């Protein structure tokens, strides 16, 4: 059974911020590779979105409505609502993300 995948505006900004950072740091070929694989990983949620796990930072505060999958080192955080998947954040897993998650997902 297929799900529809939607990337919310803030998550799209996250993806483009990552792209621009990798472009500056590692060049166009690497940036294109990261962008292509982030998008591919996001779209893979159309099949079996339940495979993700609850982000530990959210689980610690009792929020269990979000899940995450990875394209290392990036974390793709999303919600499943019916037959739709909403990608809320795409974050660099090497960063401390607790504050970002609380600010963006626990409003």
Secondary structure, 3 states (H helix, E strand, C coil): CCCEEEECHHHHHHHHHHHHHHHHHHCHHHHHHHHHHHHHHHHHHHCCHHHCECCHHHHCCCCCCEEEEEECCEEEEEEEECCEEEEEEEEECCCCCHHHHHHHHCC
